[in-house]
Amino acid sequence: DIERSLYNWLSKKLDLGNGSEDKIFYSVKLIFNNKSEAQTVYNSTSANKNVLQIWTSKTETTPLASSEMTKNISENVITYNLKGGNKKAKWIKFQLLGMSFEIDSIAIVYRQKAPK
């Protein structure tokens, strides 16, 4: 086994090509290389401490609270579902904390709000 150092990663503000219009952000998915890595990360976090912190344009200075997200796992994917009023925003930003495994990809599930 290769011993990896823990790392943190912070994204930029992602407006998804349309910075002036609101979007509804439904979830952020962390896709791992295999099921065992995803399960290890999922089991190592408690309900109050997530490896993923999420900010939106509504919560610019403070990440979303654990009560504003639900977390579940399926195969090699950990899904963070956003809930509450903060999921309607112009942009999203996130940070991975204390990671030891490689993440294959990150998916953002959202929809554009209809312009008025």
C-alpha positions in Angstrom: 0.0 0.0 0.0 1.1 3.5 -0.7 0.7 5.9 2.2 -0.8 9.2 0.9 -0.7 12.5 2.7 -4.1 14.1 3.4 -5.0 17.0 1.1 -7.5 19.8 0.9 -8.9 21.2 -2.4 -10.9 24.4 -2.9 -12.7 25.1 -6.1 -13.4 28.5 -7.6 -16.9 30.0 -7.8 -18.7 28.0 -10.5 -21.4 30.0 -12.2 -21.8 27.3 -14.9 -21.7 29.7 -17.8 -24.4 32.0 -16.6 -23.4 34.2 -13.7 -26.3 36.6 -13.7 -29.2 34.0 -13.5 -30.3 31.9 -10.5 -30.0 28.2 -10.6 -31.4 25.5 -8.4 -28.5 23.3 -7.1 -29.8 19.8 -6.2 -26.7 17.9 -5.4 -22.9 17.5 -5.6 -21.6 14.0 -6.3 -18.1 12.8 -5.5 -17.2 9.9 -7.8 -14.4 7.7 -6.6 -12.3 5.2 -8.5 -13.8 2.2 -6.7 -16.5 1.3 -4.1 -14.1 0.6 -1.3 -12.5 4.0 -1.4 -16.0 5.7 -1.4 -17.1 3.5 1.5 -14.0 4.3 3.5 -14.6 8.1 3.0 -18.3 7.8 3.7 -17.8 5.8 6.9 -15.0 8.1 8.2 -17.3 11.1 8.4 -19.9 11.7 11.0 -23.2 13.5 10.6 -21.6 16.7 11.8 -18.3 16.6 9.9 -18.3 16.2 6.1 -15.3 15.9 3.8 -17.2 18.3 1.5 -18.0 21.9 2.4 -20.3 23.8 0.0 -20.9 27.5 -0.4 -23.4 29.3 -2.6 -24.0 32.9 -3.5 -26.5 32.9 -0.7 -24.0 31.7 1.9 -20.9 33.5 0.6 -18.9 33.6 3.8 -20.1 30.4 5.6 -20.4 26.9 4.2 -23.8 25.2 4.2 -24.6 23.6 7.6 -24.8 19.8 7.9 -28.5 20.2 8.4 -28.8 21.8 5.0 -27.5 18.6 3.3 -28.2 14.9 3.3 -25.5 12.4 2.4 -25.8 9.0 0.9 -23.7 6.4 -1.0 -24.3 4.2 -3.9 -21.5 2.0 -5.4 -18.5 4.4 -5.8 -20.5 7.7 -5.5 -21.2 9.8 -2.4 -24.0 12.2 -3.1 -24.6 15.4 -1.0 -28.2 16.5 -1.6 -28.8 20.2 -0.9 -32.0 21.3 0.9 -33.5 24.5 2.1 -33.5 28.0 0.6 -29.7 28.1 0.0 -29.9 25.8 -2.9 -31.3 28.6 -5.1 -28.2 30.6 -6.0 -26.1 32.2 -8.8 -23.0 30.1 -8.1 -21.6 27.2 -6.1 -18.2 26.6 -4.6 -16.9 23.7 -2.6 -13.9 22.4 -0.6 -12.7 18.9 0.0 -11.1 18.5 3.5 -8.7 15.9 4.8 -8.9 13.7 1.7 -6.6 10.7 1.3 -8.1 9.1 -1.8 -8.1 10.2 -5.4 -11.5 11.4 -6.7 -12.3 10.5 -10.2 -14.8 13.3 -10.9 -17.2 15.7 -9.2 -20.7 16.2 -10.6 -23.1 19.1 -9.9 -26.8 18.4 -10.5 -28.7 21.6 -11.1 -31.2 23.4 -13.3 -31.5 26.9 -14.6 -34.3 29.1 -13.2 -36.6 30.4 -15.8 -35.9 34.1 -16.5 -38.7 36.5 -15.5 
